[in-house]
């Protein structure tokens, strides 16, 4: 359960709605001294590299070969075989680290996981953030302070680990240099390589539905699915007046085809004389899409294209189910990083 909570928190953190670009390495390491129905189905070492929400490569301990996930992500300086060998070495190193952590915490029984997240985010105003952190069993473990070039223990019990990592000033400053001066430039290079993917525009399909909760209370949902890029504006109106955003919940989920589903929902008491309107604006559209729901009946309309607004056809529940399953498979066991080295050659 702790692992799942950690995964969800990372997911919500990086599904932002501002114009930004992220570049991350994710690694998950689990102990191999137990076997059950859960662990036998998954690799005990898993790595991905991503730009925004697009996975560029993956590596796991079952196949022990780096797999390129998009055709435009190629290297003129290295080969998949060479990088796969390096990943195998890293796998052995991080599995040893996990065992050391377990022994130090006297936590040698049962299932345990070490997760590492490393990378950076570039915002629209050209400011940036960097992150390098470890979690153990879903709880914060160690975090790298970029400004001070030091490791900070998130739990007093791991102070010894932080002290060991901070002993070598050269290594800590090299880590800072990679995060600050190499991670961000790679975002620009990757965006340039993948412009065929990042520059495209996919128009969303919009639908509104209602779900009974109790008595006269309903859950009202507006969904825009199949849109790219991820940034999208959605707003509910009640009888022509905007509804406060504090009353609404919003979530964005990725689809396997590198598009997104965004949902805006709220609880209402639906009366006969009330009309709720969802207006969706996206860079792929010349004008907003509009979907309406009244207390008498569902009135769905669009200023431009009726095919992009509706309440039937594809199962909305099925769409969310597929999207959640994809998120779990692609993202849930992936959090962590590949160790950065000062002279590392990127794929």
C-alpha positions in Angstrom: 0.0 0.0 0.0 2.8 2.4 0.8 4.3 1.7 -2.6 1.0 2.5 -4.3 0.6 5.8 -2.4 4.2 6.8 -3.5 3.4 6.0 -7.1 0.2 8.0 -7.1 1.8 11.0 -5.5 4.6 11.1 -8.2 1.9 10.7 -10.9 -0.2 13.6 -9.7 2.9 15.8 -9.2 4.1 15.6 -12.8 0.7 15.7 -14.5 0.9 19.5 -14.4 -1.2 21.8 -16.5 1.3 24.5 -17.1 3.5 24.7 -20.2 6.6 22.9 -19.1 8.9 20.1 -20.2 10.4 17.4 -18.0 13.3 15.0 -18.4 13.5 12.1 -16.0 15.2 8.8 -15.3 13.1 6.4 -13.2 14.4 3.2 -11.6 12.7 0.7 -9.3 14.7 -2.0 -7.5 13.1 -4.8 -5.4 14.6 -7.5 -3.3 14.9 -11.0 -4.8 15.0 -13.2 -1.8 11.2 -13.8 -1.7 8.9 -15.3 -4.3 5.1 -14.8 -4.4 2.4 -14.3 -6.9 3.1 -10.5 -7.1 6.8 -10.4 -7.3 7.1 -13.3 -9.7 5.2 -11.4 -12.3 7.5 -8.3 -12.4 11.2 -7.7 -12.9 13.2 -6.8 -9.8 15.0 -4.0 -11.6 13.2 -1.6 -14.0 14.5 1.6 -15.7 12.9 4.1 -18.0 14.0 7.5 -19.5 11.3 9.9 -20.4 10.8 13.4 -21.9 7.5 14.8 -20.7 5.2 11.8 -20.4 6.8 10.0 -23.4 9.0 7.0 -22.6 12.2 7.1 -24.6 13.7 3.8 -23.4 13.2 1.0 -20.9 15.4 -1.7 -19.4 14.4 -4.5 -17.0 16.2 -7.4 -15.3 14.2 -10.0 -17.2 15.2 -9.0 -20.7 18.5 -7.2 -19.8 18.3 -5.3 -23.1 17.5 -1.6 -23.5 14.4 -1.1 -25.7 14.0 2.1 -27.6 10.3 3.1 -27.4 10.2 5.9 -30.0 11.9 5.6 -33.5 13.4 9.0 -33.5 15.4 8.4 -30.2 18.8 7.3 -31.6 22.4 7.8 -30.6 25.4 8.5 -32.8 27.8 8.0 -29.9 26.7 4.7 -28.4 25.0 1.4 -29.1 22.1 -0.4 -27.4 24.4 -3.3 -26.6 26.9 -1.0 -24.9 24.3 0.8 -22.9 22.6 -2.5 -22.0 25.9 -3.8 -20.5 26.2 -0.6 -18.5 22.6 -1.0 -17.2 23.4 -4.6 -16.2 26.3 -3.3 -14.1 24.1 -0.6 -12.6 21.4 -3.2 -11.8 23.9 -5.2 -9.8 25.1 -2.1 -8.0 21.7 -0.8 -7.0 20.5 -4.3 -5.9 23.5 -4.4 -3.6 22.6 -0.9 -2.2 19.0 -2.1 -1.5 20.4 -5.1 0.4 22.6 -2.8 2.4 19.7 -0.5 3.3 17.6 -3.5 4.3 20.4 -4.8 6.6 21.0 -1.4 8.1 17.3 -1.0 9.0 17.0 -4.6 10.2 14.3 -5.0 7.5 15.4 -8.3 5.9 12.1 -10.1 5.8 9.3 -9.6 3.3 9.0 -7.5 0.1 10.9 -4.2 -0.1 11.5 -1.6 -2.9 14.0 1.2 -3.5 12.9 3.9 -5.9 15.0 6.7 -7.3 13.8 9.7 -9.3 16.4 11.9 -11.1 15.9 14.7 -13.6 14.7 18.2 -14.2 11.8 20.4 -15.3 12.0 23.4 -17.6 9.2 25.9 -17.3 7.7 28.4 -19.8 9.5 31.3 -18.2 12.8 29.4 -18.6 13.2 28.8 -14.8 13.9 25.2 -13.9 13.8 22.6 -11.1 16.0 19.6 -10.5 15.4 16.5 -8.5 17.4 13.6 -7.3 15.7 11.6 -4.5 15.4 8.1 -3.1 12.4 6.4 -1.6 12.4 3.2 0.4 9.1 1.2 0.7 7.3 4.3 -0.6 8.7 6.6 2.1 11.2 9.5 1.6 14.8 8.3 2.2 17.4 10.7 0.8 17.2 13.9 -1.2 19.9 15.8 -3.0 20.1 19.5 -2.2 21.3 21.0 -5.5 22.1 24.5 -4.0 24.3 23.0 -1.3 25.5 20.0 -3.3 24.7 17.7 -0.3 22.5 14.8 0.5 19.8 15.3 3.1 18.4 12.4 5.1 14.6 12.3 5.2 14.7 10.0 8.2 17.1 10.2 11.1 17.7 6.5 10.8 19.5 7.1 7.4 21.8 9.9 8.6 24.8 7.5 8.2 24.0 7.1 4.5 23.9 10.8 3.9 27.2 11.3 5.8 28.9 8.6 3.6 27.6 10.2 0.4 28.7 13.7 1.5 32.2 12.6 2.3 33.4 13.1 -1.3 33.0 16.7 -2.3 34.1 16.0 -5.9 31.3 13.5 -6.5 28.6 15.7 -5.0 29.6 18.7 -7.0 29.8 16.6 -10.2 26.2 15.4 -9.4 25.2 19.1 -9.1 26.9 19.9 -12.4 25.1 17.2 -14.2 21.7 18.2 -12.8 22.1 21.9 -13.5 24.2 22.0 -16.6 23.5 18.8 -18.5 19.9 17.8 -17.8 18.2 21.0 -19.0 20.1 21.2 -22.3 19.1 17.6 -23.1 15.5 18.7 -23.0 16.0 21.0 -25.9 17.9 18.3 -27.8 15.2 15.7 -27.2 12.4 18.1 -28.2 14.3 18.8 -31.4 14.7 15.1 -32.2 11.1 14.4 -31.5 9.5 17.4 -33.1 7.3 15.1 -35.3 5.7 13.9 -32.0 5.8 17.1 -29.9 4.7 19.5 -32.6 1.6 17.6 -33.7 -2.0 18.6 -32.7 -4.7 16.0 -31.8 -8.3 17.3 -31.3 -10.1 15.9 -28.3 -13.5 14.2 -28.2 -15.7 15.8 -25.4 -18.5 14.1 -23.5 -20.5 14.9 -20.4 -22.1 12.3 -18.1 -23.8 12.2 -14.7 -23.5 9.5 -12.1 -26.0 9.2 -9.2 -24.5 9.3 -5.7 -27.4 9.5 -3.4 -31.0 10.9 -3.5 -30.7 14.0 -5.8 -26.9 14.3 -5.7 -25.0 13.5 -8.9 -21.4 13.3 -9.9 -21.1 15.5 -13.1 -18.2 14.6 -15.4 -16.8 16.4 -18.4 -14.2 14.4 -20.3 -11.9 15.3 -23.2 -10.1 12.3 -24.5 -7.5 11.8 -27.3 -6.0 15.3 -27.1 -2.4 16.3 -27.7 -0.6 18.3 -26.4 -1.5 17.7 -22.8 -2.3 21.3 -21.9 -6.0 21.9 -22.2 -8.5 24.4 -20.8 -11.8 23.0 -19.3 -14.5 24.9 -17.4 -18.0 24.1 -16.0 -20.8 26.7 -16.2 -24.1 26.6 -14.3 -26.8 28.5 -16.1 -24.1 30.5 -17.9 -22.1 31.4 -14.8 -18.7 29.9 -14.2 -18.4 27.3 -11.4 -15.7 27.9 -8.8 -12.7 25.7 -9.5 -12.5 24.8 -5.8 -15.6 22.7 -6.3 -14.1 20.7 -9.1 -11.7 17.8 -9.3 -9.3 17.5 -12.3 -7.2 14.6 -13.5 -5.2 13.9 -16.6 -4.2 10.4 -17.8 -2.0 9.3 -20.7 -3.1 7.0 -23.5 -0.8 4.4 -25.2 -1.0 6.4 -28.4 0.7 9.4 -26.8 -2.6 11.3 -26.3 -4.4 12.3 -23.1 -7.7 12.0 -21.3 -8.6 14.9 -19.1 -11.6 14.8 -16.7 -13.3 17.7 -14.8 -15.8 16.6 -12.3 -18.0 17.9 -9.4 -20.9 17.0 -7.2 -24.2 18.7 -7.9 -27.9 18.7 -7.0 -29.5 18.7 -10.5 -32.8 20.6 -10.7 -35.2 20.7 -13.7 -34.5 24.3 -14.5 -30.7 24.1 -14.3 -28.3 23.7 -17.3 -24.6 22.8 -16.9 -22.2 23.5 -19.7 -18.7 22.3 -20.1 -16.5 24.4 -22.4 -13.2 22.9 -23.7 -10.5 24.9 -25.4 -7.4 23.3 -26.9 -4.6 24.3 -29.3 -5.8 21.8 -31.9 -9.2 23.6 -32.3 -10.2 26.8 -34.1 -13.0 27.4 -31.5 -14.1 25.9 -28.2 -16.1 22.7 -27.9 -19.3 22.9 -25.8 -21.2 20.1 -24.1 -24.4 20.7 -22.1 -26.4 18.8 -19.5 -29.8 19.9 -18.2 -32.1 18.7 -15.5 -34.6 17.5 -18.1 -32.3 15.9 -20.7 -28.8 15.7 -22.0 -28.2 18.4 -24.7 -24.8 17.9 -26.4 -23.7 20.4 -29.0 -20.6 21.7 -30.7 -19.9 24.9 -32.6 -17.9 23.1 -35.3 -18.0 19.4 -35.4 -20.6 17.1 -33.9 -18.4 14.1 -34.2 -16.2 15.5 -31.4 -18.9 15.9 -28.8 -21.1 13.1 -27.5 -22.3 10.9 -24.8 -22.4 7.5 -26.5 -20.3 5.3 -28.7 -17.0 4.5 -27.0 -17.5 3.5 -23.3 -16.2 6.3 -21.1 -15.8 3.9 -18.2 -13.8 1.7 -20.5 -11.6 4.6 -21.6 -10.7 5.4 -18.0 -10.1 1.8 -17.2 -7.7 1.4 -20.2 -6.0 4.6 -19.3 -5.5 3.6 -15.6 -4.3 0.2 -16.6 -1.8 1.8 -19.0 -0.6 4.2 -16.2 0.0 1.3 -13.9 1.8 -0.8 -16.4 4.0 1.9 -17.8 4.5 4.2 -14.8 3.6 2.4 -11.6 6.8 0.3 -11.1 9.1 2.6 -12.9 10.1 5.4 -10.4 13.8 6.0 -9.9 16.8 7.0 -11.9 19.8 5.8 -13.7 23.0 7.0 -11.9 24.3 10.1 -13.7 28.1 10.2 -14.3 30.0 13.3 -15.3 31.1 11.9 -18.6 28.0 9.8 -19.3 27.2 9.4 -23.0 23.4 9.7 -23.5 21.6 7.6 -26.0 
